[in-house]
Amino acid sequence: MALSLNITDPAAKRIKELVAAESKEGQGLRLKIVGGGCSGLQYKLDLDTERTGDRVFEKEGAKVLVDMKSLLYLNGTELDYREGLMESGFVFQNPNVKRSCGCGTSFTV
């Protein structure tokens, strides 16, 4: 089974900006699924280096690092970055989500 994660152009640009701002050359954005929130699962983002067993997704020099357990929940997800007047941030279009909480920070698969 081919596992996929789509990184949009705005997300790739923002990842490169974050890595450069932190002077973390060679690092990428670690995307992980952790327990939490009212629906049970939530996304966790950090700058990190590649670890054994990671799947690395890359677009235009921006790397997203995902451990295999998290990838089971993320397969087919689109990672985007949106800027708005009230807030800016990464946005996930995850086809595996069955239900999201009211505040939008956690989900169930």
C-alpha angles and dihedrals in degrees: 000000000000111000117209143188120180118213115198122218093253090050092049091050093050093047090054090049092052093048091048093046091054093044088235100144112182093025129111141194111282110214113195137169113226134174116263148092127067094293097049107249135059141174120257122196128193139151109253146147126256116277131199109280096021121136110222120209115191136189125174091338095312113121128205114194119204129177115225095249092055091045090063087065094038102047109133094012122146115218112206136168120219131186122204141163094259101033145355129203152115115305125202125210098192116178091196095065112109097178137004128204121249094256091051098232100106138037147183127232 
